[in-house]
Amino acid sequence: MSNDELVETIRKKFERVSTVLDERGRRVWALAEAEALGYGGQSIVAK
């Protein structure tokens, strides 16, 4: 899966959960996604 595809997948997941999360929840979610992706995950989630 290319980086662009990963970014789009993460964007769709975020759109689904963001309405029920506060700021702290969004940060925890982003951390979990970045850790699941491994090396380079922070950059991908930040996009």
C-alpha positions as YAML, in Angstrom:
chain: A
units: angstrom
residues:
- id: 1
  name: MET
  ca: [0.00, 0.00, 0.00]
- id: 2
  name: SER
  ca: [1.45, 3.38, -0.99]
- id: 3
  name: ASN
  ca: [1.72, 6.35, 1.35]
- id: 4
  name: ASP
  ca: [-1.10, 8.13, -0.46]
- id: 5
  name: GLU
  ca: [-3.38, 5.14, 0.05]
- id: 6
  name: LEU
  ca: [-2.41, 4.97, 3.73]
- id: 7
  name: VAL
  ca: [-3.13, 8.67, 4.19]
- id: 8
  name: GLU
  ca: [-6.55, 8.27, 2.58]
- id: 9
  name: THR
  ca: [-7.39, 5.23, 4.73]
- id: 10
  name: ILE
  ca: [-6.36, 7.04, 7.90]
- id: 11
  name: ARG
  ca: [-8.32, 10.14, 6.84]
- id: 12
  name: LYS
  ca: [-11.49, 8.05, 6.41]
- id: 13
  name: LYS
  ca: [-11.01, 6.41, 9.82]
- id: 14
  name: PHE
  ca: [-10.45, 9.80, 11.44]
- id: 15
  name: GLU
  ca: [-13.60, 11.26, 9.87]
- id: 16
  name: ARG
  ca: [-15.63, 8.44, 11.41]
- id: 17
  name: VAL
  ca: [-14.30, 8.78, 14.96]
- id: 18
  name: SER
  ca: [-13.51, 12.50, 15.22]
- id: 19
  name: THR
  ca: [-17.07, 13.54, 16.00]
- id: 20
  name: VAL
  ca: [-17.07, 11.61, 19.27]
- id: 21
  name: LEU
  ca: [-13.54, 12.47, 20.42]
- id: 22
  name: ASP
  ca: [-12.31, 15.50, 22.31]
- id: 23
  name: GLU
  ca: [-8.81, 16.93, 21.74]
- id: 24
  name: ARG
  ca: [-7.14, 14.40, 24.04]
- id: 25
  name: GLY
  ca: [-8.98, 11.52, 22.39]
- id: 26
  name: ARG
  ca: [-7.90, 12.67, 18.94]
- id: 27
  name: ARG
  ca: [-4.28, 12.81, 20.09]
- id: 28
  name: VAL
  ca: [-4.46, 9.33, 21.60]
- id: 29
  name: TRP
  ca: [-6.07, 8.00, 18.42]
- id: 30
  name: ALA
  ca: [-3.34, 9.60, 16.28]
- id: 31
  name: LEU
  ca: [-0.65, 8.07, 18.49]
- id: 32
  name: ALA
  ca: [-2.20, 4.61, 18.22]
- id: 33
  name: GLU
  ca: [-2.39, 4.90, 14.43]
- id: 34
  name: ALA
  ca: [1.22, 6.09, 14.16]
- id: 35
  name: GLU
  ca: [2.49, 3.28, 16.40]
- id: 36
  name: ALA
  ca: [0.53, 0.70, 14.41]
- id: 37
  name: LEU
  ca: [2.19, 1.88, 11.19]
- id: 38
  name: GLY
  ca: [5.71, 1.66, 12.64]
- id: 39
  name: TYR
  ca: [8.62, 3.58, 11.18]
- id: 40
  name: GLY
  ca: [7.38, 6.72, 9.41]
- id: 41
  name: GLY
  ca: [3.93, 6.41, 10.96]
- id: 42
  name: GLN
  ca: [4.04, 9.85, 12.57]
- id: 43
  name: SER
  ca: [4.67, 11.53, 9.23]
- id: 44
  name: ILE
  ca: [1.86, 9.61, 7.55]
- id: 45
  name: VAL
  ca: [-0.65, 10.39, 10.31]
- id: 46
  name: ALA
  ca: [0.39, 14.05, 10.34]
- id: 47
  name: LYS
  ca: [-0.50, 14.36, 6.65]
...
